[in-house]
Amino acid sequence: MDGEVNHARAELFNDSTEQRRHVHPVTHTLSETYTEHMARLLIVHHSPSPAVERLANAAISGAQHEDIEGVEVVVRPALEATVTDVLEADGYLLGTTANFGYISGALKHFFDTTFQATHEVTAKRPFSYWIHGGYDTTGAELAMTSITTGYRWSLTAPPLVFTGEVTETHLEEACELGATVAASLMS
């Protein structure tokens, strides 16, 4: 019997994906099953301008840095993110513009459509965010704090919040923010 189990394990780790599906799950040990889980960071953003898109890309680049291992990065525009995306993620990075003193309508829509189905299950998961405004971010910051408090998520890195032009310094800070949130999910 031990020979059969060892042979099945060898097939599990050495054969093609198609063959792996046919190995009986009893051959997995708890530690083998655990190590196969990859943490997932969900990045949800609203980036309506080229400048803000560069900011989002910098955060994504940081989250996908080669030194960060064992973390899958899933990126969704705010209007396309789903309840399933939120439930399947282990952490969150959110990005928005500050529009008329509030978060973007797209990110607000994301929160409105996912809150009821996810807030209890995702409590205490790590997150952070960036907000870019033309003149003022106060209302957007208050909204982000209020909404994420409702989710009971845990702020894992100081948010990046600023007004004016997106500079190289802001892009570096966004990259660092993405890397920090992703690194918080490494086991």
Secondary structure, DSSP 8 states (H G I E B T S, - for coil): -HHHHHHHHHHHHHS-HHHHTTS-GGG--HHHHHHH--EEEEEEE---SHHHHHHHHHHHHHHT-TT--SEEEEEEETTT--HHHHHH-SEEEEEEEEETTEE-HHHHHHHHHHHHHHTTTTTT-EEEEEEEESS--HHHHHHHHHHHHHHT-EE-S--EEEES---HHHHHHHHHHHHHHHHTT--
